[in-house]
Amino acid sequence: MFGAAYSEVDGKPHPVVDTAGYASFGFGYRRCPGELLSMDLLKTFLRLVWQNKISFVRLDIDNPRLVPFDPGTLLPDNIAFRRAK
């Protein structure tokens, strides 16, 4: 499920990761080839957020749309960015 890796204990399969066996970049020889690119993209994003003094703000929305966060979680879409003046 979702590229999960399972171990076996006493003949019973057990997920290696807690969240339904979800591993965003996979494990072992089946690792995602874009893992390092994704990490660099995230580091660049966070560096730009810090340099430009961008903050996250919660929007005052009555019924925000729910968006998927991981295989078992939906979060309200009520977060925005604001650049400091």
N, C-alpha and C positions, 0 to 999 in steps of 0.2 A: 504494500500500500504506500503510495507516494515515494517510491524508491527506497523503501525501508530495508534495513538489514536486520536479520534475526539471528540470535544465538540459540543454542539448544541445550537445555538442562534436563537431565533425566528423561530424554526423549521428547520433551515438550518444547515447542518454539516460544521464545520470549523476545519482544522487541528490544533493540539496543537503546533506543531513544524513548523517552517517556511519552511524548505527545503522539500517540497512535502510531508510533514507529516512524514519524516524520523526520527526515534529515534533509535539510534544504540543499546541501551539496553532495549528498550521498556518502558512501563509505568505501574504503579500500580501493580496489582496482576499477571500480565503477564510479569514481569521483567525477564531478562535473568539471568539464574543461574550462568553464567560465568562472570558476571560483575566484581565482586571483584577480581577474578583471572586475568582478563584483566588489571585492574587498577594496581595490584601488578606487573604484567609483564612490563607494561609501566614504572612504577617507577624504577624498577630494570634496565631496558634498559637505561633510562636517567641517572641514577646514574653511570652506567658503562661508558657511553659516557663522562660524566664529569671527572671521575677518570682517564680514559685513554687518556684524551685530544683528543677525536675524533671530527673531524669537518666535516661538510657537504660541498661538493664541487660540482660545476656545471661542467658537462662534456661538452667538445666542440664536439658535435655530430651534423652533418648536419640535418638529419631528424629523431629525436628520436621518438620511438614508443610511442603512447598515451596509458596510463593506467587509468582505472576508479578510481576515488577518492571518490565520493559519487554518489547517483543515477542520478545526472544531470551534473557531472563534469568529464572531462578527462584532465589529466595532462601529460606533456612530461616526459618520463623516462630518464632524464639526470642528476640525482643527485646520488652522490656516497659518500662514507665515506673515510676519510684519518686520520690516527693516527699520532699525532705529534711525531717528532723525538727527 
